[in-house]
Amino acid sequence: MSEMQLKDIIHAALLVAGEPLTLDRLAALFEEGACPDRETLRGALADLEAALAGGPVELQCIDKAYRLQTRAQFAPWLNRLSAERPPKYSRATLETLAIIAYRQPVTRGEIEAIRGVAVNGEILKTLMQREWIRQVGTKEVPGRPGLFGTTRAFLEYFNLGSLADLPPLAALRSDTGEGESAVGPMTEEEQAEQAEQAEQAEQAEQAEQAEQAEQAEQAERPGGSVAPDERSVGASSVTSPDE
């Protein structure tokens, strides 16, 4: 098989695949005994990239997988082909995604500590349904909270070859100004959402403190601790944002 044939086969495969292809998947296109080695495949990919130079389509490597995509300068015209408007995400969602991207692996509690407010469960659910994040493990601490990280789909959507291509945080701060978020000013709806989350977090903290104080008081009384159903209704009726 000539180098030209190999390049054209890879070109055709990337056109119809609909998703990035790794070297292993490209190698699987060929019968046993006729399969090119990895270096030969890389050479054919380099030839394809050179052949596409200057045209509207480019070869992009995403997390060690390859795909064909249109160049960014054509987006204003190509976006009109889609009847659906791209979804809009709240400030809280974008901030949560940014924290996971830059601090991964990270727990929900650590995200809340950075943002200063409780993380609504729907935010994580939305990001997981979008397949931008996934649970990559659990942290070896009491309770074993889940650790979250980004996915290949995240890299694909934001056109990143790897996490190393994320813009440095220092650059984001200089672009947005000191103390201003990279996702822009909050709308009234987002301000209300953040205020509600802060109120829920405060209520949960007050409930926990009240329960701890009641347990300490009961422990000091003769007869020891009190049964769970005799605790203060007010302390147990506040719902935690985590539920």
Backbone bond lengths (Angstrom), bond angles and torsions (degrees), N, CA, C in turn:
res aa  C-N    CA-C-N  psi(-1)  N-CA   C-N-CA  omega(-1)  CA-C   N-CA-C  phi
1 M - - - 1.464 - - 1.529 109.74 -
2 S 1.321 116.64 130.89 1.460 120.53 -178.12 1.524 110.04 -78.99
3 E 1.345 115.55 163.03 1.460 120.35 178.35 1.524 110.72 -63.40
4 M 1.348 116.37 -34.36 1.461 119.95 178.88 1.520 111.34 -64.87
5 Q 1.321 117.58 -42.38 1.463 121.41 178.53 1.524 111.15 -63.90
6 L 1.314 115.64 -42.88 1.464 119.85 -179.50 1.523 110.23 -62.75
7 K 1.327 116.86 -43.12 1.464 120.48 179.15 1.524 110.58 -62.14
8 D 1.337 117.40 -41.56 1.464 120.74 -178.46 1.538 111.44 -68.97
9 I 1.332 117.20 -36.49 1.469 120.15 177.55 1.522 110.03 -63.45
10 I 1.330 116.29 -45.72 1.462 120.70 179.21 1.525 109.96 -63.54
11 H 1.320 116.83 -41.87 1.465 121.67 178.84 1.524 110.00 -58.02
12 A 1.335 116.89 -48.25 1.463 121.61 -179.35 1.527 111.05 -63.46
13 A 1.337 117.05 -41.15 1.466 120.74 -178.92 1.523 111.07 -63.56
14 L 1.314 116.77 -41.95 1.462 120.49 -179.67 1.527 111.23 -68.32
15 L 1.325 116.77 -29.91 1.464 120.35 179.08 1.528 111.89 -66.54
16 V 1.315 117.02 -38.74 1.469 120.08 -172.84 1.531 112.68 -99.78
17 A 1.323 118.38 -10.55 1.472 120.56 -172.94 1.521 112.85 -63.91
18 G 1.321 117.71 -40.84 1.458 120.20 -177.89 1.509 114.11 78.35
19 E 1.318 117.46 1.46 1.457 122.28 178.73 1.529 108.01 -158.18
20 P 1.334 117.50 158.90 1.468 119.40 178.77 1.525 111.29 -61.72
21 L 1.327 116.12 143.96 1.463 122.14 -179.61 1.523 109.70 -115.46
22 T 1.320 116.63 131.53 1.454 121.47 175.89 1.526 109.83 -80.41
23 L 1.322 116.16 170.77 1.464 120.06 176.49 1.524 111.12 -61.00
24 D 1.326 117.18 -36.92 1.460 120.54 179.46 1.525 111.36 -63.58
25 R 1.320 116.91 -40.45 1.460 119.62 179.66 1.528 111.38 -71.58
26 L 1.311 116.76 -33.48 1.462 119.40 175.31 1.525 110.25 -67.13
27 A 1.326 116.41 -39.90 1.461 120.30 179.15 1.524 111.26 -64.14
28 A 1.352 115.88 -31.03 1.462 120.37 -178.63 1.529 112.70 -69.78
29 L 1.325 117.16 -9.98 1.469 120.29 177.63 1.531 111.69 -69.22
30 F 1.322 116.79 -20.63 1.461 120.99 -171.21 1.532 110.71 -106.70
31 E 1.317 114.88 151.21 1.450 120.43 178.52 1.522 110.67 -70.27
32 E 1.322 114.85 155.26 1.460 119.92 178.75 1.534 109.61 -61.02
33 G 1.305 115.57 132.04 1.461 120.63 -177.45 1.505 112.68 97.64
34 A 1.350 116.97 -23.21 1.465 121.09 178.20 1.523 111.21 -112.87
35 C 1.332 115.32 9.19 1.463 119.56 -176.53 1.522 111.19 -79.39
36 P 1.324 119.00 124.07 1.465 120.57 176.70 1.523 111.10 -69.54
37 D 1.322 117.68 151.88 1.461 120.05 178.62 1.525 109.70 -76.27
38 R 1.319 114.86 173.68 1.465 120.43 -174.23 1.526 112.27 -64.04
39 E 1.316 117.01 -38.16 1.463 119.50 179.94 1.523 110.97 -65.61
40 T 1.337 116.37 -37.79 1.465 120.09 177.94 1.524 110.51 -65.80
41 L 1.338 115.96 -39.95 1.462 120.03 177.19 1.530 110.88 -63.69
42 R 1.315 116.06 -42.17 1.475 118.84 178.38 1.527 110.41 -63.16
43 G 1.317 116.81 -38.61 1.454 119.91 178.01 1.523 111.80 -63.67
44 A 1.341 116.65 -41.26 1.465 120.51 178.50 1.530 110.79 -65.79
45 L 1.330 116.82 -37.60 1.472 120.21 177.01 1.529 111.07 -65.18
46 A 1.334 116.14 -38.94 1.465 119.58 177.47 1.530 110.44 -64.95
47 D 1.333 117.26 -39.54 1.468 120.76 177.21 1.526 110.62 -63.79
48 L 1.330 116.59 -41.01 1.459 120.70 178.79 1.521 110.65 -64.29
49 E 1.320 116.63 -42.76 1.467 120.19 178.89 1.519 110.86 -60.11
50 A 1.336 116.36 -41.38 1.466 120.46 178.88 1.523 111.24 -66.45
51 A 1.339 116.57 -38.23 1.462 120.08 -179.52 1.526 112.13 -67.46
52 L 1.325 116.06 -28.94 1.468 120.28 -178.74 1.529 112.37 -85.92
53 A 1.320 118.38 -9.27 1.465 122.08 -176.48 1.531 110.50 -58.13
54 G 1.333 115.32 132.89 1.458 120.44 178.63 1.512 113.97 88.99
55 G 1.334 118.08 -11.78 1.456 121.48 179.93 1.521 112.05 -94.36
56 P 1.334 117.33 179.42 1.469 120.30 -178.16 1.520 114.31 -76.69
57 V 1.343 117.54 -13.08 1.462 122.20 -178.24 1.518 109.52 -113.27
58 E 1.331 116.92 142.82 1.456 121.51 179.53 1.518 110.53 -132.07
59 L 1.323 116.37 158.74 1.460 122.83 174.88 1.517 107.93 -94.67
60 Q 1.334 115.67 128.19 1.459 120.76 -177.87 1.514 109.67 -124.34
61 C 1.345 116.07 135.82 1.464 121.10 175.54 1.520 108.81 -99.05
62 I 1.327 116.62 122.34 1.457 123.12 -179.10 1.520 108.45 -121.17
63 D 1.318 117.46 108.30 1.466 121.75 176.40 1.533 111.05 50.95
64 K 1.337 116.43 51.37 1.458 124.35 177.33 1.526 113.55 67.82
65 A 1.333 116.69 19.06 1.462 121.74 174.32 1.526 107.78 -127.58
66 Y 1.320 116.44 154.53 1.457 121.29 -171.81 1.526 110.73 -117.58
67 R 1.342 115.63 144.46 1.458 121.24 175.72 1.528 109.29 -148.73
68 L 1.331 115.44 160.87 1.454 122.22 172.72 1.523 108.39 -99.43
69 Q 1.314 116.65 137.81 1.458 120.68 179.49 1.523 109.74 -147.89
70 T 1.324 116.16 156.46 1.463 119.83 176.70 1.520 108.89 -75.91
71 R 1.296 115.70 152.86 1.466 119.91 -179.37 1.526 110.23 -73.48
72 A 1.331 114.52 151.25 1.463 120.90 -172.09 1.517 113.08 -59.48
73 Q 1.349 118.70 -30.03 1.459 119.78 -175.25 1.527 113.34 -68.84
74 F 1.338 116.86 -12.38 1.470 119.78 179.77 1.531 112.78 -94.20
75 A 1.337 116.80 -1.94 1.465 120.88 -176.49 1.533 113.25 -57.52
76 P 1.357 121.14 -41.24 1.474 119.50 -178.43 1.526 113.61 -56.55
77 W 1.316 118.10 -32.19 1.470 120.90 179.54 1.523 111.38 -87.54
78 L 1.318 116.30 -41.81 1.461 119.52 -176.55 1.520 112.46 -68.91
79 N 1.333 117.32 -27.73 1.463 120.00 179.10 1.527 111.89 -63.24
80 R 1.327 116.98 -24.79 1.464 120.36 -179.65 1.526 111.92 -73.62
81 L 1.325 117.51 -12.16 1.460 120.33 177.10 1.515 111.90 -73.62
82 S 1.320 116.63 -22.73 1.462 121.35 -177.43 1.520 109.69 -92.48
83 A 1.335 114.94 126.23 1.462 119.44 179.57 1.524 111.22 -76.29
84 E 1.327 116.93 -22.97 1.457 121.09 -177.75 1.524 110.61 -89.49
85 R 1.329 114.51 137.08 1.454 119.17 174.65 1.522 109.36 -78.31
86 P 1.328 116.93 141.72 1.466 117.98 177.28 1.524 110.19 -61.96
87 P 1.333 117.68 140.72 1.469 119.96 -178.28 1.522 111.52 -64.01
88 K 1.322 115.00 147.60 1.455 120.82 176.14 1.528 108.42 -102.74
89 Y 1.320 114.96 138.67 1.459 120.52 -178.03 1.524 110.02 -115.46
90 S 1.319 115.44 144.83 1.459 120.73 -178.67 1.516 110.84 -68.00
91 R 1.296 114.15 163.40 1.465 120.55 176.95 1.525 110.65 -58.82
92 A 1.354 116.21 -42.09 1.466 120.18 -178.88 1.528 110.68 -61.80
93 T 1.334 116.78 -39.38 1.464 120.73 179.29 1.521 111.09 -65.15
94 L 1.324 116.61 -45.34 1.463 120.55 -178.63 1.525 111.41 -67.39
95 E 1.323 116.90 -38.22 1.461 119.54 178.01 1.527 110.75 -65.55
96 T 1.324 116.56 -41.42 1.467 120.62 178.31 1.519 110.40 -61.94
97 L 1.329 117.06 -44.95 1.460 121.35 179.03 1.528 110.58 -62.02
98 A 1.328 117.55 -41.94 1.463 121.04 -179.67 1.528 111.08 -63.76
99 I 1.332 116.82 -41.20 1.467 120.19 179.38 1.520 110.52 -63.24
100 I 1.334 116.30 -43.18 1.464 119.71 179.00 1.521 110.53 -63.75
101 A 1.331 117.13 -42.23 1.466 121.15 -178.11 1.524 111.83 -62.97
102 Y 1.332 116.76 -42.28 1.465 120.35 -174.39 1.531 113.12 -89.12
103 R 1.334 118.25 -24.89 1.465 120.11 -174.81 1.533 113.32 -111.79
104 Q 1.309 119.10 3.14 1.465 121.23 -174.04 1.529 112.67 -60.41
105 P 1.359 114.76 147.69 1.463 127.79 -4.90 1.526 111.03 -75.92
106 V 1.333 116.34 142.23 1.454 120.77 -173.66 1.525 108.93 -141.33
107 T 1.332 116.99 146.11 1.462 121.42 179.62 1.528 109.84 -91.56
108 R 1.315 114.67 165.96 1.470 120.19 176.93 1.525 110.45 -60.78
109 G 1.323 116.68 -41.48 1.454 120.10 179.28 1.522 112.38 -61.63
110 E 1.333 116.70 -38.39 1.462 120.67 179.02 1.526 110.71 -68.91
111 I 1.337 116.76 -35.61 1.467 119.86 175.85 1.524 109.75 -63.26
112 E 1.338 116.44 -43.17 1.458 120.90 -179.86 1.526 111.00 -64.98
113 A 1.331 116.96 -36.67 1.464 120.31 179.49 1.527 110.67 -65.79
114 I 1.329 117.38 -36.59 1.463 121.09 -179.75 1.522 110.75 -73.31
115 R 1.359 116.80 -43.72 1.462 120.60 -177.37 1.529 111.76 -76.63
116 G 1.342 116.48 -27.16 1.457 119.58 -179.58 1.514 113.76 85.35
117 V 1.341 117.78 3.28 1.465 122.23 177.71 1.522 108.41 -139.13
118 A 1.330 115.80 164.30 1.457 120.55 178.25 1.526 110.27 -67.59
119 V 1.326 116.07 147.48 1.466 121.51 177.43 1.520 108.53 -94.87
120 N 1.313 116.38 117.01 1.461 121.38 177.29 1.525 108.97 -62.37
121 G 1.326 116.10 133.78 1.463 119.70 -179.64 1.511 113.07 -59.65
122 E 1.345 117.36 -27.64 1.462 120.56 -179.92 1.524 111.64 -66.67
123 I 1.326 116.88 -26.76 1.467 120.22 179.28 1.518 109.94 -65.59
124 L 1.334 116.21 -50.52 1.461 120.10 178.90 1.525 110.52 -63.92
125 K 1.333 116.96 -37.72 1.465 121.01 178.89 1.523 110.40 -62.27
126 T 1.336 116.69 -43.33 1.466 121.03 179.14 1.524 111.22 -62.38
127 L 1.314 116.98 -44.82 1.467 120.93 -178.48 1.527 111.28 -66.82
128 M 1.335 116.76 -34.49 1.462 119.89 178.49 1.529 110.96 -74.40
129 Q 1.329 117.30 -37.22 1.459 120.34 176.33 1.528 110.73 -65.70
130 R 1.319 116.04 -33.50 1.475 121.02 177.08 1.528 111.06 -74.46
131 E 1.340 115.45 -9.79 1.466 123.65 -178.39 1.532 112.32 62.53
132 W 1.334 114.57 32.87 1.464 119.40 175.03 1.523 111.36 -91.72
133 I 1.334 116.88 -25.34 1.465 120.68 178.16 1.526 108.89 -132.78
134 R 1.337 116.07 162.96 1.455 122.06 175.28 1.521 108.00 -153.55
135 Q 1.322 115.58 161.77 1.459 119.63 175.09 1.522 108.14 -81.66
136 V 1.320 115.37 122.16 1.466 120.37 -174.84 1.524 112.69 -102.08
137 G 1.332 116.72 -3.46 1.463 119.79 179.85 1.513 110.35 162.37
138 T 1.315 116.21 -165.77 1.460 121.67 176.91 1.529 108.83 -129.76
139 K 1.312 115.74 150.50 1.463 121.02 -179.56 1.525 109.67 -87.13
140 E 1.321 115.93 136.48 1.464 121.47 -177.08 1.522 110.83 -79.50
141 V 1.325 115.19 67.68 1.462 122.80 175.22 1.529 106.52 -137.11
142 P 1.345 118.17 165.79 1.467 119.18 178.39 1.528 111.88 -52.79
143 G 1.331 115.68 133.62 1.452 120.73 -177.63 1.510 113.36 91.51
144 R 1.348 117.15 -18.79 1.461 123.06 179.07 1.530 111.93 44.44
145 P 1.352 117.91 63.80 1.463 120.12 179.83 1.526 111.38 -66.90
146 G 1.325 115.92 151.70 1.454 120.95 -179.31 1.519 111.97 -70.55
147 L 1.327 115.67 146.04 1.467 122.50 175.83 1.522 108.46 -105.05
148 F 1.331 116.42 132.51 1.455 121.52 -177.71 1.529 111.65 -109.43
149 G 1.321 115.09 145.07 1.456 121.80 176.46 1.520 109.44 -145.57
150 T 1.325 116.66 169.26 1.466 121.11 -179.80 1.526 110.48 -85.06
151 T 1.323 115.94 170.25 1.452 123.21 -175.68 1.528 110.81 -119.78
152 R 1.334 115.04 175.20 1.469 119.29 174.33 1.530 110.84 -64.63
153 A 1.344 116.39 -33.99 1.463 119.88 177.99 1.529 111.25 -60.99
154 F 1.333 116.79 -34.94 1.468 120.96 175.16 1.522 110.34 -61.76
155 L 1.331 116.63 -46.45 1.460 120.53 178.97 1.527 110.81 -62.73
156 E 1.330 116.64 -41.20 1.460 120.51 -179.46 1.525 110.88 -62.68
157 Y 1.323 116.39 -47.09 1.467 120.09 -175.56 1.526 111.41 -63.72
158 F 1.316 116.23 -40.37 1.459 119.88 -177.32 1.536 112.14 -94.97
159 N 1.339 116.08 10.24 1.465 122.22 173.75 1.532 111.72 56.62
160 L 1.333 115.09 49.49 1.458 121.56 179.12 1.521 109.36 -112.00
161 G 1.328 116.70 132.46 1.449 119.36 176.69 1.513 112.27 -69.66
162 S 1.332 116.44 -35.47 1.459 123.35 177.90 1.519 107.63 -160.99
163 L 1.330 116.40 174.30 1.466 119.94 178.88 1.523 111.79 -63.40
164 A 1.327 116.20 -22.80 1.464 119.77 178.04 1.526 111.85 -64.36
165 D 1.344 116.91 -18.08 1.465 120.90 -179.67 1.523 112.90 -85.88
166 L 1.339 117.56 -3.46 1.464 119.61 174.47 1.526 109.45 -60.45
167 P 1.326 118.39 139.47 1.473 119.39 177.99 1.518 110.70 -63.21
168 P 1.329 118.05 140.82 1.470 120.10 178.79 1.524 110.52 -58.99
169 L 1.316 116.25 144.64 1.460 120.35 179.52 1.516 111.57 -59.74
170 A 1.334 116.64 -35.32 1.465 119.98 179.64 1.525 110.46 -61.99
171 A 1.340 116.87 -37.68 1.460 120.91 179.13 1.521 110.92 -67.21
172 L 1.340 116.78 -38.94 1.453 120.05 178.14 1.525 110.99 -63.58
173 R 1.337 116.15 -41.39 1.471 119.26 -179.68 1.523 110.82 -65.41
174 S 1.339 117.65 -39.29 1.459 120.31 -179.32 1.518 111.37 -70.29
175 D 1.337 117.43 -30.98 1.458 121.41 179.63 1.519 112.13 -74.01
176 T 1.340 116.79 -35.13 1.453 120.68 -174.70 1.522 112.95 -96.92
177 G 1.343 117.72 -15.33 1.443 120.02 -177.58 1.507 111.73 96.81
178 E 1.310 116.76 151.29 1.465 121.87 -177.66 1.513 110.74 -62.30
179 G 1.335 115.30 126.75 1.452 120.15 176.44 1.513 114.69 81.79
180 E 1.350 119.73 -2.83 1.462 121.67 -179.59 1.510 109.55 -101.76
181 S 1.314 116.78 138.04 1.455 120.70 -177.94 1.508 111.81 -71.83
182 A 1.348 116.05 147.88 1.456 120.47 179.22 1.513 112.45 -69.87
183 V 1.330 118.91 -13.71 1.461 120.51 179.87 1.520 112.26 -94.56
184 G 1.338 117.53 6.25 1.450 120.15 173.77 1.520 112.66 91.91
185 P 1.356 116.53 173.08 1.459 120.32 -179.09 1.517 111.93 -65.98
186 M 1.341 116.36 151.16 1.455 121.61 -178.14 1.527 110.44 -78.87
187 T 1.321 116.08 143.34 1.443 121.33 171.10 1.528 108.34 -80.08
188 E 1.360 116.88 170.75 1.460 120.15 178.34 1.519 110.98 -62.24
189 E 1.339 116.20 -37.87 1.469 120.13 179.31 1.521 110.97 -64.12
190 E 1.345 116.86 -41.37 1.458 120.81 179.75 1.524 111.12 -68.63
191 Q 1.342 116.21 -36.71 1.462 119.36 176.94 1.524 110.36 -63.52
192 A 1.332 116.20 -40.99 1.463 120.11 178.61 1.521 110.68 -64.97
193 E 1.354 117.10 -40.19 1.462 121.18 179.38 1.522 110.51 -63.58
194 Q 1.357 116.79 -43.78 1.457 119.59 -179.51 1.529 110.77 -66.67
195 A 1.338 116.90 -38.35 1.459 120.03 178.45 1.526 110.88 -64.36
196 E 1.349 116.69 -39.76 1.462 120.52 178.80 1.524 111.12 -64.99
197 Q 1.345 116.39 -41.88 1.458 120.10 178.85 1.526 110.88 -63.87
198 A 1.348 116.14 -40.29 1.465 119.83 179.04 1.526 110.78 -64.51
199 E 1.350 116.24 -39.16 1.462 120.39 178.89 1.525 110.93 -65.70
200 Q 1.347 116.53 -41.51 1.465 120.23 178.52 1.522 111.15 -63.28
201 A 1.339 116.61 -41.26 1.455 120.30 179.39 1.527 110.65 -64.31
202 E 1.352 116.25 -39.49 1.465 120.48 179.75 1.526 110.94 -66.66
203 Q 1.352 116.85 -41.01 1.455 120.57 178.37 1.526 111.17 -63.22
204 A 1.340 115.65 -42.00 1.462 119.06 179.47 1.521 111.27 -63.65
205 E 1.350 116.43 -39.49 1.460 120.38 179.54 1.523 110.96 -66.85
206 Q 1.343 116.31 -40.67 1.462 119.99 178.76 1.523 110.99 -64.86
207 A 1.349 116.24 -39.64 1.460 120.25 179.30 1.520 110.57 -63.87
208 E 1.327 116.05 -41.75 1.461 119.86 -179.94 1.524 111.07 -65.21
209 Q 1.349 115.96 -41.55 1.459 119.71 179.18 1.525 110.77 -64.81
210 A 1.348 116.28 -39.18 1.462 119.85 179.78 1.520 110.88 -65.61
211 E 1.320 116.06 -40.47 1.465 120.12 -179.87 1.529 110.56 -66.35
212 Q 1.343 116.36 -41.50 1.463 119.80 178.68 1.533 110.98 -63.87
213 A 1.347 115.74 -39.95 1.462 119.68 179.65 1.519 110.61 -65.73
214 E 1.333 117.62 -39.91 1.457 121.37 179.92 1.529 110.85 -66.59
215 Q 1.359 116.05 -40.54 1.457 119.18 178.43 1.524 111.06 -63.38
216 A 1.347 116.44 -39.09 1.466 120.08 178.77 1.520 111.01 -65.82
217 E 1.358 115.80 -38.71 1.468 120.36 179.65 1.531 110.79 -66.97
218 Q 1.317 116.96 -41.74 1.460 120.88 179.69 1.525 111.52 -66.35
219 A 1.339 115.62 -35.07 1.463 119.51 -179.99 1.524 111.34 -66.06
220 E 1.346 116.88 -27.82 1.459 120.57 -179.14 1.522 111.88 -81.40
221 R 1.353 117.66 -17.48 1.459 120.23 -178.74 1.533 110.63 -78.90
222 P 1.332 116.92 154.53 1.475 119.44 174.73 1.526 109.93 -63.29
223 G 1.305 116.92 138.92 1.461 120.08 179.06 1.506 113.22 101.73
224 G 1.333 118.16 -8.00 1.469 120.42 173.82 1.503 113.43 83.87
225 S 1.333 115.28 -147.03 1.456 122.18 -169.89 1.516 111.17 -79.33
226 V 1.331 115.66 164.11 1.447 122.88 -179.02 1.521 109.53 -102.51
227 A 1.322 117.26 152.36 1.460 121.10 178.02 1.516 109.95 -66.10
228 P 1.338 117.52 149.33 1.469 121.10 -177.15 1.511 113.34 -56.11
229 D 1.377 119.28 -34.74 1.457 120.52 -175.85 1.516 112.79 -78.53
230 E 1.366 117.74 -5.19 1.455 121.06 178.15 1.512 112.18 -98.50
231 R 1.341 117.09 3.65 1.462 119.80 179.66 1.517 110.46 -72.91
232 S 1.311 114.99 166.82 1.461 121.04 -178.27 1.508 110.79 -62.74
233 V 1.336 115.87 128.66 1.465 120.52 177.62 1.512 110.12 -63.86
234 G 1.307 117.00 -38.05 1.466 119.69 -179.08 1.502 112.70 -61.73
235 A 1.346 117.91 -33.44 1.454 119.92 -177.81 1.497 112.12 -76.67
236 S 1.362 116.89 -29.46 1.454 119.00 -175.00 1.507 113.58 -95.71
237 S 1.347 118.17 -9.33 1.459 120.05 -173.99 1.518 112.86 -86.38
238 V 1.328 118.60 -11.87 1.459 120.43 179.66 1.520 109.46 -79.40
239 T 1.287 116.66 126.50 1.466 121.21 -176.39 1.511 110.31 -87.75
240 S 1.309 115.23 132.34 1.479 119.89 177.75 1.515 110.23 -73.27
241 P 1.338 119.48 143.15 1.473 121.91 176.23 1.487 112.43 -59.47
242 D 1.355 117.69 -19.71 1.470 118.94 -176.73 1.518 111.72 -76.00
243 E 1.380 116.97 -16.64 1.463 119.25 -175.25 1.502 110.63 -79.51
